[in-house]
Amino acid sequence: MSQEKVLLLGAGGQIGVELTEQLRKKFGADNVLPTDIRAEHPLLESMGRYAVVDALDTQKIKELIQEEGFTQVYLLAAVLSATGEQNPQLAWKVNMDSLLGLLEIGKELKLNKIFWPSSIAVFGPTSPKQNTPQSTVIEPSSMYGITKYAGENLCAYYNKKFDMDIRSIRYPGLISYKSPPGGGTTDYAVDIFHKAIAEGSFTSFLSEDTYLPMMFMEDAIRATIELMDAPKENLKAQGGYNLSGMSFSPKEIAAAITKHIPSFTIDYAPDFRQQIANDWPASIDDTQAQKDWNWKANYDLPAMVKAMLVGVKDTAHV
C-alpha cells in the first residue's frame, strides 16, 4: 500500500493539536501537514512543517493537495456552539462553505478519505435526553447544531452519490489540558481545572445539575484514528457516529476535583449557554460505534479528573 499523506485544516484548535501529534506518530512527521488560519500553535512548533491556510480558500487547498499529493484530509475548522449563537451568519459560512468546498475537491481529486467532525449539538429538545440513540429525532436548536446536521447529510450524500469515503464522529464535550477550547457550551469542563488550580474557586455558566456527555481528549483522538482505520464496509452509520465517554454535571465534576483539592469551591451563574445545554442530550448511546469498529472509552470521571489536574499543573508549571 502506498504511503498516506495527511492534510489537516483548522489544526490549531482543541482537537487539531493533539490529533496532529498522533497522526505524525502514525504516518511520520513529513507526511502530516497541519494548517490553520492562525499562526502556529506553540505545541506544534519544532514538531514539523506548518502552513497558514484559510479553510475557506478552496483554490489554495486544492493546489496544496495536488502539489503535495495528500491522500487524506481532516477538516477541523469550525465556529462552535456558543460563538455561533453570537454570530450565526459566520457559523454557517465557516462550517458549511468549508465542508462543501472540500467535498468538491475530494470528488475531483479522488481523495482516499476525508474526516469531518460532527457534534452532539445535532440533537435538540425533541431528541431523547437519556442514552440518545444513533438514529432518532434530530431537530437542532443552535446554528452550530444546524450546520453539523446539514453537514452530516452532505457527507452522506457525497458518499453515496460519488462513492467517496467521508467519515464523521458526533463528538461530545472534549476535555484537554494541552490546547484551550474554542467557544463551546461544554468549555466549562476545561476551564474549571485551570481556575481550581490557579484560584481555588470557579463560577459555572451552567447550573449545578446540567448533565452533558463529555470525553477526555485522549479517548477522542484514539476514536478518530480508529474510525479512520476501520474497513469501509464495516461502517453502517450514515451520519456521524455517536461516541460516549462519560456524563456529569458541574456539581459532580466539582465534587471530583474537591477530592484532590479539598478547599476548592464552586458557584453558579447560568448564562445564554444554559439554554443550549438544556436542548442537548444528558447521555449518549454509542452501540453502533461499538459494533462497527469496536469503540470503547478508557477514561471515566475520576480518571479524567486526575489526568487533567496533573496535566494542567505541569503545563502551568505550578
Residue pairs with C-beta under 8 A, 6 or more apart in sequence:
2 71
3 27
3 31
4 27
4 31
4 71
4 72
4 112
5 27
5 31
5 32
5 33
5 68
5 69
5 70
5 71
5 72
6 23
6 27
6 31
6 32
6 33
6 70
6 71
6 72
6 73
6 74
7 33
7 35
7 61
7 64
7 65
7 68
7 70
7 72
7 73
7 74
8 16
8 19
8 20
8 23
8 32
8 33
8 34
8 35
8 73
8 74
8 76
9 35
9 36
9 53
9 55
9 61
9 73
9 74
9 75
9 76
9 77
9 98
9 102
10 16
10 35
10 36
10 37
10 55
10 75
10 76
10 77
10 78
11 17
11 19
11 20
11 34
11 35
11 36
11 41
11 44
11 74
11 76
12 34
12 36
12 37
12 38
12 40
12 41
12 44
12 179
13 36
13 76
13 77
13 78
13 179
13 182
14 174
14 176
14 179
14 180
14 181
14 182
14 217
15 76
15 117
15 171
15 174
15 217
15 220
15 221
15 224
16 34
16 36
16 41
16 74
16 76
16 179
17 34
17 41
17 43
17 44
17 178
17 179
18 176
18 178
18 179
18 217
18 218
18 221
19 74
19 76
19 221
19 224
19 225
20 32
20 34
20 44
20 47
21 43
21 47
22 221
22 222
22 225
23 32
23 74
23 225
24 31
24 32
24 47
24 48
26 225
29 47
29 48
29 49
30 48
30 49
32 48
33 48
33 49
33 50
33 51
33 64
33 68
33 70
34 44
34 48
34 50
34 51
35 50
35 51
35 52
35 53
35 64
36 52
36 53
36 77
37 52
37 53
37 54
37 55
37 77
38 52
39 52
40 50
41 179
43 178
43 179
44 50
51 64
53 60
53 61
53 64
54 60
55 61
55 75
55 77
55 94
55 98
55 102
56 93
56 94
56 97
56 98
56 101
58 101
58 102
58 104
58 105
61 101
61 102
61 105
62 105
62 108
62 109
64 70
65 73
65 105
65 109
65 111
66 109
70 111
71 111
71 112
71 113
72 111
72 112
72 113
72 114
72 115
72 228
73 102
73 105
73 106
73 111
73 113
73 114
73 115
74 114
74 115
74 116
75 98
75 99
75 102
75 114
75 115
75 116
76 117
77 94
77 98
78 94
78 95
78 117
78 144
78 147
78 182
79 87
79 90
79 91
79 94
79 95
79 144
79 183
80 144
80 181
80 182
80 183
80 184
81 119
81 121
81 142
81 144
81 145
81 183
81 184
81 185
81 273
81 276
82 183
82 184
82 185
82 187
82 272
82 273
82 276
83 91
83 182
83 183
83 184
84 90
84 91
84 95
84 142
84 143
84 144
84 147
84 183
85 142
85 143
85 144
85 272
85 276
88 143
91 143
91 144
91 147
92 143
92 146
92 147
95 144
95 147
95 148
95 151
96 147
96 150
96 151
96 154
99 116
99 151
99 154
99 155
100 154
102 114
102 116
103 114
103 154
103 155
103 158
103 164
103 166
105 111
106 114
106 158
106 164
106 166
107 158
107 162
107 164
111 164
112 165
113 165
113 166
113 167
113 228
114 155
114 164
114 165
114 166
114 167
115 166
115 167
115 168
115 224
115 227
115 228
116 151
116 155
116 166
116 167
116 168
117 168
117 169
117 171
117 240
118 148
118 149
118 151
118 152
118 168
118 169
118 170
118 171
118 239
118 240
119 144
119 145
119 148
119 170
119 171
119 240
120 132
120 170
120 171
120 172
120 173
120 212
120 213
120 280
120 281
120 284
121 140
121 142
121 144
121 145
121 148
121 185
121 276
121 280
122 138
122 140
122 145
122 148
122 149
122 152
122 170
122 239
122 240
123 132
123 136
123 138
123 140
123 145
123 279
123 280
123 281
124 138
124 139
124 140
124 141
124 145
124 279
125 139
125 141
125 278
125 279
126 137
126 139
127 136
127 137
127 138
127 139
127 281
128 136
128 137
128 281
129 281
129 282
129 283
130 281
130 282
130 283
131 283
131 284
131 285
132 242
132 281
132 283
132 284
132 285
133 242
133 285
133 287
134 237
134 241
134 242
134 285
134 286
134 287
134 288
138 149
140 146
140 148
140 149
140 279
141 276
141 279
142 276
142 279
148 170
148 240
149 239
151 168
152 168
152 238
152 239
152 240
153 239
155 166
155 168
155 239
156 238
156 239
158 164
158 166
159 165
159 166
165 232
167 227
167 228
167 235
168 239
168 240
168 241
169 220
169 223
169 224
169 227
169 240
169 241
169 243
170 239
170 240
170 241
170 242
170 243
170 284
171 215
171 220
171 243
172 186
172 212
172 213
172 214
172 215
172 243
172 244
172 245
172 284
173 184
173 185
173 186
173 187
173 189
173 212
173 213
173 214
173 215
174 181
174 186
174 214
174 215
174 216
174 217
174 220
175 189
175 190
175 214
175 215
175 216
175 217
175 304
175 308
176 190
176 216
176 217
177 190
177 193
177 307
177 308
177 311
177 312
177 314
177 315
178 217
178 311
178 315
180 190
181 187
181 190
181 191
185 206
185 212
185 273
185 276
185 277
185 280
186 212
186 214
188 204
188 205
188 206
188 250
189 212
189 214
189 248
189 253
191 202
192 202
192 204
192 250
192 253
192 254
192 257
192 266
193 257
193 308
193 309
193 312
194 312
194 316
195 201
195 202
196 202
196 257
196 261
196 264
196 309
197 261
197 309
197 312
197 313
197 316
197 318
198 316
198 318
200 261
200 263
200 264
200 265
201 264
201 265
201 266
201 267
202 254
202 264
202 265
202 266
202 267
203 266
203 267
203 268
203 269
204 250
204 254
204 266
204 267
204 268
204 269
204 270
205 269
205 270
205 271
205 273
205 274
206 212
206 250
206 268
206 270
206 273
206 274
206 277
207 250
207 268
207 270
207 274
208 249
208 250
208 251
208 266
208 268
209 249
209 251
210 249
210 250
210 274
210 277
210 278
211 247
211 248
211 249
211 282
211 283
212 247
212 248
212 249
212 277
212 280
212 281
212 282
213 244
213 245
213 246
213 247
213 280
213 281
213 282
213 283
213 284
214 245
214 246
214 247
214 248
214 304
215 243
215 244
215 245
215 246
215 297
215 299
216 245
216 297
216 298
216 299
216 303
216 304
216 307
216 308
218 298
218 299
218 307
219 245
219 297
219 298
219 299
220 243
220 245
222 298
223 243
223 289
223 295
223 297
226 293
226 294
226 295
227 235
227 241
227 289
227 293
227 295
230 292
230 293
234 292
234 293
235 292
235 293
236 288
236 291
236 292
237 288
237 289
237 292
241 286
241 288
241 289
241 292
241 295
242 284
242 285
242 286
242 288
242 289
243 284
243 286
243 289
243 295
244 283
244 284
244 285
244 286
244 297
245 297
245 299
246 297
246 299
246 300
246 301
246 304
247 282
247 283
247 284
248 256
248 301
250 266
250 268
251 266
252 301
253 301
253 305
254 264
254 266
256 301
256 302
256 305
257 264
257 305
257 309
258 264
259 305
260 305
260 306
260 309
261 309
286 295
289 295
290 296
299 307
312 318
